[in-house]
Amino acid sequence: MIALVDYGAGNLTSVKKALAAIGADVCVPLQPADLADAAGVIVPGVGHFGATARLAGEWTDAILARVGEGRPLLGICLGMQWLFESSDEAPGVPGLGLLSGCCYRLPSNGVKIPHVGWNDLHVTQNAAILDGVSSPSQVYFTHSYVAPSTNDTAATTEHGSTFAAVVQRGYIAGVQFHPEKSGEVGLRILRNFLAMVG
């Protein structure tokens, strides 16, 4: 069972539909205790980093407990940014802190912000979440803030500047784009997450 966490900022219907299309057994937990039986956890998200404040406390504790048990975690878009320590978008709101660094606003550098639409994904290192994904592949983005590029960056994209599009450290992975809106490449990435879950 994959737990899809609803904190009021996710495109849950589309993500749920995409997971159903690849045969995943999905639940939307009503309370943190419901994560106890989850084989894997997905935190989606669209919008302002401040919305992640709703995950503080028991939700964060439950998610960290699952990660501590070796259960895979995937952050999508805002959910990926939440994996980091913080974001300039909401300075007083802490991230999950599993990955180091602070998220920041994309510099305009002659391009439109927010970054909306299809863009190339350039794989920079081997990662289970990208198994079978060729470089470059087109995926769909909609965001203004990005996570910092670190040793955990597995793929990058360029829009005004180069930024982390996919991150992975062990069983923790994140994608800045929307796999549920990225056609076959997006479905492949979701299948790879299911394979990580086992």
Sequence and secondary structure as in RCSB ss.txt:
>XXXX:A:sequence
MIALVDYGAGNLTSVKKALAAIGADVCVPLQPADLADAAGVIVPGVGHFGATARLAGEWTDAILARVGEGRPLLG
ICLGMQWLFESSDEAPGVPGLGLLSGCCYRLPSNGVKIPHVGWNDLHVTQNAAILDGVSSPSQVYFTHSYVAPST
NDTAATTEHGSTFAAVVQRGYIAGVQFHPEKSGEVGLRILRNFLAMVG
>XXXX:A:secstr
 EEE  SS S HHHHHHHHHHTT  EE  SSGGGGGG SEEEE   S GGGGGGGTTHHHHHHHHHHHTT  EEE
ETHHHHHTSSEETTSTTS    SS SEEEE   TTS SSEEEEEEEEE S  GGGTT  SSEEEEEEESEE    
TTEEEEEESSSEEEEEEEETTEEEESS GGGSHHHHHHHHHHHHHHH 
